[in-house]
Each structure stands twice: as C-alpha cells, then as structure tokens.
Amino acid sequence: SAVISQKPSRDICQRGTSLTIQCQVDSQVTMMFWYRQQPGQSLTLIATANQGSEATYESGFVIDKFPISRPNLTFSTLTVSNMSPEDSSIYLCSVDVGQLNTEAFFGQGTRLTVV
Amino acid sequence: AQKITQTQPGMFVQEKEAVTLDCTYDTSDPSYGLFWYKQPSSGEMIFLIYQGSYDQQNATEGRYSLNFQKARKSANLVISASQLGDSAMYFCAMREGQPEGGGYQKVTFGTGTKLQVIP
C-alpha cells in the first residue's frame, strides 16, 4: 500500500493565476498519475509522471497548461496555469504499480475553485 | 465504447437496508481486475473492494460484497446494513491485462453513482 499526502486540500483562485499542487508518497514509486474530476463527472487522466523523464499527457491536455514535475521517486507537482473558471475541478494524484490485482492509491484530492 | 458503465446516476437507500450499485464492463481480455471506490464529499478516493476475472468466489470486505457475474460482464457492489456515512459517490473501475510487449495498463473509471442514505 501507499500513503499519499496531497496539498492544498482546497483553494479558491483568481482567473489568470496559477496553482501548484503537491503530492508526496511515503514510499518510492515509479509511476505517478494526475487526474482531473470536473463537477459531477468521473476521473479523467491528465498525465503520467515518471521520475527522470518528461510526463506523458493524455489527449486534450498539454504541458503548457498543466506542467508536471517529478524530481524524485516520492514527489510530484502539478501546476494548473493561467486558470479559468472551467478549471474548477478536483485534482487527484495517484500511484499505481500497474499490477492486475492491485488497486490505485489516491491522495486526498485538491478541490480548486476559480473565480 | 464505454469500458465501464454505471447506469444509476443516483440512488437512495434507507438506513440499515442493503443496496446494490450496478456496474457492467466491456473487455475482450480474459485477464482483468475490477475495483470499487468510494468518494465522499471531501473528494478523496477510498478503495473498497477488488474482484479478479479468475476469482472463483465473489469478493467480500466487511459490509461490502461484489456480485460478480462474469458471463453477463457485471460487477455489482452490494452494501449491507447501510449507514449514514455511506452517503457518497461510488465508482466502478477496471484494469485489463498486461498489453502485448509489456507495459502498464491503466485503470478505467465509470461515471459513478451517487448514493444517499436516508435516516
């Protein structure tokens, strides 16, 4: 199992500004993931962050809008840049060893409201 | 095509009663894993229960059980003796088997069911 600490837990931000979300894991993990959950929706994968390489973004997400850092095997950040009200969502980091019978572990989530 | 389908956007259940949350899935892979998560209003994702495609018996974890009907491709979550604290969003998810050539297989989530427990 993995214990994930994500912060901030919530924030209210002005449009046009940026917010950096941090995710700390209590053990070394190869793969970390960032999800967005828009209001009333399911989870959508933004990108996969592997240590020592560029993040891999899913269709519809770009690095300029959601830059990700992965400086070591226990830490990652996601920045939501130049925010607009449409970015109001819950953002979740996750670790997942990719094994068939092993669940994905999630941080507590960051509830972002852009005004 | 949707890989995970949850047809109940919202459900109500009386406290202390049992409730079934539906989930159907679509895969041609013989190896897969099915997961259920609970998401309270706080936003965190809490893992509840896992069922493997080769498991012979339905998974159970305390008040949670999974009604796994492989031929029908359904993996319904049953919550017994509902409690007020069970009010939350519930997501069904699936991970398919190892892709050819190796690599990582992502988890796919359904659209969720909002459960409200009535006192």
Contacts between the chains, C-beta under 8 A, distances in Angstrom:
chain1	res1	chain2	res2	distance
A	9	B	43	7.9
A	31	B	104	6.5
A	37	B	43	7.9
A	41	B	111	7.3
A	42	B	91	6.7
A	42	B	109	4.9
A	42	B	110	6.4
A	42	B	111	4.8
A	42	B	112	5.7
A	43	B	45	7.8
A	43	B	91	7.3
A	43	B	109	4.8
A	45	B	106	6.7
A	48	B	104	8.0
A	90	B	43	4.7
A	92	B	43	7.6
A	92	B	45	6.4
A	94	B	45	7.8
A	96	B	104	7.9
A	96	B	106	7.9
A	96	B	107	6.7
A	98	B	104	4.0
A	98	B	105	6.3
A	100	B	31	6.1
A	100	B	32	7.2
A	100	B	33	4.9
A	100	B	52	7.0
A	100	B	95	6.0
A	100	B	97	6.1
A	100	B	98	7.3
A	100	B	105	7.6
A	101	B	33	5.4
A	101	B	50	6.5
A	101	B	52	5.4
A	103	B	35	5.4
A	103	B	47	4.4
A	103	B	50	6.1
A	104	B	35	7.7
A	104	B	47	7.8
A	104	B	93	7.8
A	104	B	107	5.1
A	105	B	47	7.4
A	106	B	37	8.0
A	106	B	44	6.4
A	106	B	45	3.8
A	107	B	44	7.4
A	108	B	42	7.2
A	108	B	43	6.8
A	108	B	44	4.5
A	109	B	42	7.4
A	109	B	43	3.5
A	109	B	44	5.4
A	109	B	45	7.3
A	110	B	43	7.8
A	111	B	43	5.4
